[in-house]
Amino acid sequence: MTISVAVSGASGYAGGEVLRLLASHPDVRIGAITAHSNAGSRLGELAPHLHALADRILVDTTVENLSNHDVVFLALPHGKSAAVAAQLPAETLVIDAGADHRLQSAAEWEKFYGSPHAGTWPYGLPELPGARAKLVGAKRIAVPGCYPTSSLLALLPGFSSGALMADDVVIVAASGTSGAGKTAKVNLIGSEVIGSMNPYGVGGGHRHTPEIAQGLSNASGLDVKVSFTPTLAPMSRGILTTATAKVSAEFAARYVNVDELATALRQVWLDAYLNEQFVNVLPEGQWPTTKSVLGSNYASLQVTYDPNVNRVIVCAAIDNLTKGTAGGAIQSMNIALGLAENTGLTFQGVAP
């Protein structure tokens, strides 16, 4: 089985990462590689690390160039995917790495993105309860944002099990600069980033906030309220998320003391991810690092209980471009097409 694949936005970080992973996928033939302002350029000039594809010429991102492929990856800025996707054949598997089809609420989309809502596609986070069933045979898939991927993986077990309360969820996440894309911005140049960290989108203003709340609400059946603060870290890639929530009285009442409760809470996460090959709950005492997942489709988690404030604390590390974008997209593609879920994704992290 050979799958023909086109990749749009290939000169950007997300599109380039999709190509990096597809180049090692045994069932894929890479067809059209498209861009907008960089159309006509040789890929090797813009992404010299993609050695196998270096001599390919980027073509315009048009429906004509993207059609006639089994799979199309759209790695376009938010608000740009929907118009392209709407013109692609219904039988083509279209995987949107942008935000256009992630949110269920039109009101939330319009509030955070300021344009008409394009609709909602099956959500490409296979570890989400019930997600795989919706991805099997799907022809349209919305890839989660990188922050939602790490945040949801951190807290999903607690909410799907009823262990956590919905009204006091606090998430702080640090991301490398590649999460902001490849467009030149003063606040992302080396002189501004090196040796410094800074928050942004503070006070509920970040566009990934409703996506995180949506995922946790769907998993729990509750109206989950999330305070999310992203920070920019002086590194090129990676996300370290610290997520906390209070333990529900109903869950805590099952246990006679703090030690039993802490053990039971940890077991919730261990059970949830027991058969998830790309999510590792680390041994007690070992904490996740972004370096350990660099370039891989793996997420590393650690969970603990703080009895002083009755809160679960989960730290999660992912590579924002791999598990947070391209790896999750290809994992979802594999499921949709009936391939082994880990095909082309079994490579380990890079160290030192």
PAVO-527585 format. One line per field, with one value per residue (C-alpha): residue number from 1; x, y, z. Coordinates in steps of 0.2 Angstrom, whole numbers, plus 5000, padded with zeros to 4 digits. Layout:
# PAVO-527585
nr: [NUM;...]
u: [X;...]
v: [Y;...]
w: [Z;...]
//
This chain:
# PAVO-527585
nr: [1;2;3;4;5;6;7;8;9;10;11;12;13;14;15;16;17;18;19;20;21;22;23;24;25;26;27;28;29;30;31;32;33;34;35;36;37;38;39;40;41;42;43;44;45;46;47;48;49;50;51;52;53;54;55;56;57;58;59;60;61;62;63;64;65;66;67;68;69;70;71;72;73;74;75;76;77;78;79;80;81;82;83;84;85;86;87;88;89;90;91;92;93;94;95;96;97;98;99;100;101;102;103;104;105;106;107;108;109;110;111;112;113;114;115;116;117;118;119;120;121;122;123;124;125;126;127;128;129;130;131;132;133;134;135;136;137;138;139;140;141;142;143;144;145;146;147;148;149;150;151;152;153;154;155;156;157;158;159;160;161;162;163;164;165;166;167;168;169;170;171;172;173;174;175;176;177;178;179;180;181;182;183;184;185;186;187;188;189;190;191;192;193;194;195;196;197;198;199;200;201;202;203;204;205;206;207;208;209;210;211;212;213;214;215;216;217;218;219;220;221;222;223;224;225;226;227;228;229;230;231;232;233;234;235;236;237;238;239;240;241;242;243;244;245;246;247;248;249;250;251;252;253;254;255;256;257;258;259;260;261;262;263;264;265;266;267;268;269;270;271;272;273;274;275;276;277;278;279;280;281;282;283;284;285;286;287;288;289;290;291;292;293;294;295;296;297;298;299;300;301;302;303;304;305;306;307;308;309;310;311;312;313;314;315;316;317;318;319;320;321;322;323;324;325;326;327;328;329;330;331;332;333;334;335;336;337;338;339;340;341;342;343;344;345;346;347;348;349;350;351;352]
u: [5000;5008;4999;5002;5003;5004;5010;5005;5015;5030;5042;5036;5041;5025;5025;5044;5041;5027;5039;5053;5042;5034;5051;5054;5036;5037;5020;5021;5026;5028;5019;5016;5026;5018;5021;5014;5028;5042;5034;5047;5061;5071;5066;5084;5087;5074;5075;5093;5090;5077;5091;5081;5069;5082;5080;5061;5054;5040;5024;5010;4997;4982;4968;4975;4992;4985;4971;4974;4983;4977;4981;4984;4992;4987;5000;4994;4991;4974;4960;4968;4964;4946;4944;4957;4949;4932;4938;4947;4938;4928;4937;4954;4960;4963;4973;4972;4987;4980;4966;4952;4942;4947;4934;4916;4909;4907;4905;4922;4930;4924;4929;4947;4950;4939;4932;4917;4918;4922;4915;4922;4931;4936;4950;4967;4972;4971;4974;4958;4944;4934;4945;4951;4934;4930;4947;4945;4940;4939;4942;4944;4955;4959;4976;4976;4987;5003;4999;4982;4991;5002;4989;4976;4988;4992;4975;4964;4965;4960;4944;4939;4939;4930;4945;4947;4936;4930;4931;4949;4961;4977;4990;5006;5017;5034;5037;5051;5051;5046;5029;5027;5030;5044;5038;5051;5046;5057;5052;5058;5076;5090;5095;5077;5075;5092;5094;5076;5059;5042;5024;5011;4993;4990;4973;4963;4969;4978;4969;4972;4962;4945;4953;4960;4943;4934;4944;4943;4924;4921;4931;4922;4905;4908;4910;4928;4936;4954;4966;4980;4997;5009;5027;5041;5057;5075;5075;5070;5057;5049;5035;5035;5018;5013;4994;4985;4967;4959;4954;4935;4927;4919;4935;4945;4931;4935;4952;4956;4972;4983;4995;4981;4974;4990;4994;4976;4978;4994;4986;4973;4986;4996;4980;4975;4991;4995;4993;4997;5014;5017;5014;5026;5021;5039;5044;5041;5055;5059;5053;5050;5062;5060;5077;5071;5057;5066;5062;5050;5032;5032;5025;5033;5023;5024;5010;5010;4998;5000;4990;4992;4981;4972;4979;4985;5001;5005;5021;5021;5035;5033;5041;5029;5033;5032;5020;5012;5009;5017;5018;5001;4995;5004;4998;4980;4983;4989;4973;4962;4970;4970;4989;4998;4997;5015;5021;5035;5034;5045;5061;5067;5072;5089;5102;5112]
v: [5000;5016;5032;5048;5063;5082;5095;5113;5126;5116;5130;5133;5124;5113;5109;5105;5094;5084;5082;5076;5062;5057;5055;5040;5033;5016;5018;5036;5043;5062;5071;5090;5101;5118;5136;5153;5167;5154;5145;5142;5140;5124;5116;5113;5132;5134;5117;5110;5097;5088;5080;5067;5081;5095;5096;5097;5114;5121;5125;5136;5131;5129;5116;5110;5106;5098;5087;5070;5064;5051;5063;5082;5090;5108;5117;5135;5150;5150;5155;5150;5131;5131;5139;5126;5111;5115;5113;5097;5081;5072;5056;5064;5063;5081;5084;5102;5106;5124;5129;5131;5115;5112;5121;5115;5132;5145;5159;5154;5153;5170;5177;5171;5171;5185;5176;5165;5147;5134;5119;5105;5090;5074;5079;5071;5067;5048;5047;5057;5045;5039;5048;5033;5027;5044;5044;5027;5030;5049;5060;5076;5078;5093;5092;5099;5114;5110;5118;5108;5092;5094;5101;5088;5073;5080;5081;5069;5054;5065;5072;5056;5047;5060;5063;5081;5097;5107;5125;5128;5122;5131;5127;5136;5130;5135;5133;5135;5149;5138;5137;5155;5150;5155;5173;5185;5195;5206;5198;5181;5186;5179;5195;5196;5177;5171;5171;5177;5170;5180;5177;5181;5179;5181;5183;5170;5179;5164;5156;5138;5142;5137;5121;5115;5118;5110;5094;5092;5096;5083;5070;5074;5079;5095;5113;5114;5132;5134;5147;5145;5155;5152;5157;5159;5149;5152;5136;5132;5118;5109;5112;5109;5110;5111;5108;5108;5105;5101;5083;5080;5077;5061;5054;5058;5051;5033;5034;5034;5044;5055;5042;5030;5045;5050;5032;5030;5046;5041;5024;5034;5040;5024;5015;5028;5027;5008;5004;5021;5018;5037;5043;5038;5041;5041;5032;5041;5054;5057;5072;5076;5086;5094;5087;5069;5070;5081;5076;5061;5058;5054;5063;5061;5064;5064;5066;5070;5075;5091;5088;5106;5112;5096;5098;5086;5092;5085;5090;5085;5087;5086;5092;5105;5102;5082;5076;5093;5095;5084;5068;5069;5072;5057;5046;5051;5048;5030;5027;5034;5023;5007;5007;5002;5018;5019;5018;5030;5036;5024;5035;5039;5056;5064;5067;5076]
w: [5000;4994;5000;4990;5001;4998;5011;5011;5020;5018;5021;5038;5054;5055;5037;5037;5052;5043;5029;5040;5047;5031;5023;5034;5033;5024;5016;5009;4993;4995;4980;4979;4992;4992;4999;4997;4996;4995;4980;4966;4979;4981;4998;5002;5003;5016;5025;5023;5036;5024;5014;5004;4998;4996;4977;4977;4971;4981;4971;4974;4987;4975;4975;4958;4965;4981;4973;4966;4982;4995;5009;5011;5026;5028;5038;5035;5047;5056;5045;5029;5029;5028;5011;5004;5012;5006;4988;4990;4985;4998;4996;5000;5018;5024;5040;5046;5057;5059;5071;5058;5063;5081;5091;5093;5098;5084;5097;5105;5087;5083;5100;5099;5080;5074;5058;5054;5061;5047;5057;5067;5062;5072;5084;5081;5098;5098;5117;5120;5126;5111;5099;5090;5085;5077;5068;5060;5041;5044;5029;5039;5054;5065;5073;5091;5095;5104;5120;5121;5117;5132;5143;5139;5140;5157;5164;5154;5166;5181;5172;5163;5180;5190;5201;5198;5200;5186;5193;5197;5184;5182;5168;5165;5150;5143;5124;5113;5100;5085;5092;5086;5068;5056;5052;5058;5074;5084;5101;5094;5088;5097;5106;5114;5118;5124;5143;5146;5148;5146;5148;5134;5131;5150;5158;5147;5131;5122;5108;5115;5131;5124;5115;5132;5141;5127;5128;5147;5147;5134;5144;5160;5155;5166;5162;5165;5168;5164;5168;5155;5155;5141;5143;5130;5134;5127;5116;5099;5102;5116;5129;5147;5155;5173;5176;5192;5198;5215;5219;5220;5237;5230;5224;5240;5251;5245;5254;5273;5273;5262;5257;5251;5241;5233;5228;5221;5211;5203;5199;5189;5177;5176;5171;5159;5149;5152;5134;5126;5117;5115;5133;5147;5165;5173;5189;5205;5208;5190;5181;5163;5153;5136;5130;5133;5120;5107;5089;5095;5096;5114;5129;5147;5162;5181;5193;5211;5225;5236;5252;5258;5244;5239;5221;5209;5200;5183;5173;5155;5141;5123;5107;5101;5083;5084;5096;5097;5078;5065;5075;5081;5063;5056;5071;5066;5048;5052;5062;5048;5035;5045;5047;5063;5073;5076;5058;5054;5072;5083;5083;5100;5108;5104;5118;5123]
//
